[in-house]
Amino acid sequence: MSLKDLIPAKQGALSAAQFDKLADVPPELEWLANITNEKTRRAYKLDAGEFSEFLGLRRPEEFRTVTRAHVIAWRETLEGRELSGPTIRRKLSALSSLYEYLCERNAVTGNPVDGVKRPLANSNEGSTPALSDEQARRLLEAPPEDTVKGVRDRAILAALLYHGMRREELCGLLVKDMQSREGVKHFKVKGKRDKIRYVPLHPLAQRLIENYLLLAGHGADTDGPLFRPVRNNRTGELERPLNPNSIYRNVVRKYGQATGLNIEVNGLCVHSMRATAATNALSHEADIAKVQEWLGHANVSTTRLYDRRKTRPEDSPTFRVRY
């Protein structure tokens, strides 16, 4: 059962029975309904359901009987399944989020996830492949300049490579989200948990995007999506936003194959564009706190996963030794 099951399909006042049912909704279900990001809500629901199944919980209220020992036992089971460190940390974060909410509602006196050791991030994590400068230029120059799709795809790659956006953020951009702030064009980006951040446009990316809008002809449709399909044989609808999956399939993978980067770069994906932007900025001495804000990271430890300066041979103390 979810809260949607208790809300009438037609707008109007609740009946007395509906009011009573909502008043009796356990906070465990409130927690899930209160997560606004659909992707996060879906993942957390699966994680909480998996934990519930592991312990044999039958009702939401039984979450309140859980102890730290139960959580540790689940973590050890996850490790035994050889799940990756980031996956285990996310599952524990989902569970911790639930218990933080239960604490706020005074349903439990403490969070049993607190104090449970989580897998440490290691050098193999956060290792989404980043492109070299030469590879990034090659990818950016791959789309043809004599078609609307090619011009659009260059603009998309520039938006990703110069601004470190997630693909969902890019697909969510509206034309009006290109805004002037203090005389500089910015993207108004809606990130995770609907947090808004303003990212200055790189001059090259701005030029490519403005050229795309001019050719595509929807620059005046300020309330419409910025990046749109060029053609849609199934529905004919060209005013809808791009699907995030199509950014990989029709842009990154397509031009990665055309340039041979899919062979040179193991695991090339859309997130590689974000990793490339972050790694490049940090390699050119960008302040890590500003990069954190730029990427929309809640915690700077996530940003540090992109800081690969410590792996550069020229930075080794070996080359600082003098006799």
Secondary structure, 3 states (H helix, E strand, C coil): CCHHHHCCCCCCCCCHHHHHHHHCCCHHHHHHHCCCCHHHHHHHHHHHHHHHHHHCCCCHHHHHHCCHHHHHHHHHHHHHCCCCHHHHHHHHHHHHHHHHHHHHCCCCCCCCCCCCCCCCCCCCCCCCCCCCHHHHHHHHCCCCCCCHHHHHHHHHHHHHHHHCCCHHHHHCCEHHHEEEECCEEEEEEECHHHCEEEEECCHHHHHHHHHHHHHHCCCCCCCCECCCCCCCCCCCCCCCCCCHHHHHHHHHHHHHHHHCHHHHCCCCCHHHHHHHHHHHHHHCCCCHHHHHHHHCCCCHHHHHCCCCHHHCHHHCHHHHCCC
